[in-house]
Structure formats: structure tokens, C-alpha cells
């Protein structure tokens, strides 16, 4: 019996790996990643960004959508709070920018400053060879498709500044996701309680959902993603759950018992990664979680804090082709970059976003 126990113990140490077996103490605040401290460079001296959305097209082109900027507070001030235009000196600018791998500003889409209000999601259809840039503008009540370089608008859905619940309007939309044929789903949103489905041309196909707590009902439709079986995963934020539907809105399942989920990403290996911001972003869970597609929790990491690597209302996240993870923390005006640790447990790294093989947008 003693010999058997000894063999088991030795095996357990070997499974951890030499470096881990030698470590003592410590905590697991940033999981399998090292955080790049102060990654996002200042846009202007004395100016802070209120980031909302982040999307890594590549390791050298990371889009950031924001609600605007505010003057930096006095040195030593702990930042933790929602951006508001009532803050002295705050203004709506730098709403859509791109930075390089070092967090330095490379693009400012100022040509659209008078059009864009608050980009709540920025993304590119993974099946689109022309790589159009899509913006879900919560403040302007629109979903806008730009050319890859931002020089022109290719499509605009919704009436700018006008809310509604019909086929031509949104109620503060929040996110979108694509099928291989270019069909897309809009999470609509903060005021409306529905998912809207469009074909690749932007033609309205259908909508489902209403205000409530039952199956197929929502309170803040905040995030959306699709998997290899074309199932649609909807972040029902204020109902603290994720609901699962087929592509035509038939209810399939729900995953309860979140605190305040914000985004969901289905990865190529068919797992679901979810960001949690806690209740109102100021308490509870501030972390990244991994689930199988039956909703079983597999792992998680992260903690609330304003230090580099701490999370302050994580609102959106994205992964580049090198495996770097980007998280927007609006409550302390940061976008953090996380680099995979050497010899990290790859099962705890957020994988590449799902893209169906052979899929192409029309």
C-alpha cells in the first residue's frame, strides 16, 4: 500500500511539470497569462479613454470602441466608475480607434466621429474575404458595415438616433454573430429584448424574444455567438444566464447562476468562453470562464481589481492569432493585454474564435 501511494504521489508531481512542482505559495490571479502592464498607451497627455469594445483583427490591428474620453484625475486617484458626459471635460471622441501590438494608436476613425455614438461591438465576419468592419452602435441605434480601411460605409441598418421594435429599428443593440452564408444575428439589446436575424444583404428575416424571465424571454440581450451546429448562444445579462436556441429561435437550453455575464465566444475547439463583470460591474465575479457546450463549467480565472491584470467590469474580450487575449475594463479606463505564459496549460487559454471550415460569406 505504501509503495502504491508513493508511485501515485510521484506521478502527480510529474503531471504538474517541473516548474510548477518547484513553486510554493502564490495565487492564480491572471490564470495561464502574464499581463502586459500599462499596455494601452495614452491617446493624448492627460486624457483617459472609456473603452467598451475590443476586437483583435490581428496582433498589430486591435480595434477599440469607446464611449468617449475624460480628463485624467489627480495622481493617486483610484479610478473605478462609469464614464459620464457630466464629468467636467468629458466628451464623445476617439469612439473608434485601432492600436498596434504595443498599444500605440495607429488609426483614429475621426471621419465618422459625427456619425458614431458608442460602439458596443466591433468585429469582422470571419467568412468575409473583404474583411468589412462591423460596428454595433448602441448610442446611435445602428449596425454599420464599413470597408476594411474605414473609408466608406457599405451598409447601415437602423435609423440613426431613433429607437424602435420593428424591422427597421433597434433598441440600443449590443452584439452580433455570423453564419457561414453571411446570415447574421443582432443582440437587441438594452432596451429591446430580442434577437434579430438578417440575411447577408441586411434583409430582415425574423426576430424572437420579449421582456421577461421565462425561456425565450430576456432582460438585456448583451452578447451572442454561434457554434458548429448553428446553435445560437445569447447572453441574457440581467437574468444572469445564457440561453441557447436553434438558428430560428427555438429554445433549447439555458445556463443559469451567473452574476452578470457580458460576452460569450465559441472557440474552434467548440467550447464557450464567457466574461463576467459582477453585479453592475462593481462586485461579484470579475473573471473569464470556460464551459463545454452543455453548460458545464470547466475552469475560470480572474479577480476584481484596478492593478494590472485585475478586472474592473470586464465588458468585452478578443483573441489574436498569436493567442494574446485582450480585455476591455471600462470601469478603470483600461484595455489589458494578456500574453500566454511559457508552458501554460493550454486548456485554460482562450482559443481561437470559431470559424466553420469551408465557409464563405456571399
Secondary structure, 3 states (H helix, E strand, C coil): CHHHHHHHHHHHHHHHCHHHHHCCCCCCCCCCEEEECCCCCCCCCCEEEEEEEEEEEECCEEEEEEEEEEECCCCCCCCCCCCCCCCCCCECCCCEEEECCCCCEEEECHHHCCCCCCEEEEEECCCCCCCCEEEEECCCCEEEEECCCCCCEEEEECCCCCECCCCCCECCEEEEEECCCCCEEEEECCCCCEEEEECCCCCEEEEECEECCCCCEECCEEEEEECCCCCEEEEEHHHCEEEEECCCCCEEEEECCCCCEEEEEEECCCCEEEEECCHHHCCCCCEEEEECCCCCEEEEECCECCCCCCECCEEEEEECCCCCEEEEEHHHCEEEEEEECCCCCHHHCCCCECCCCCCCCC
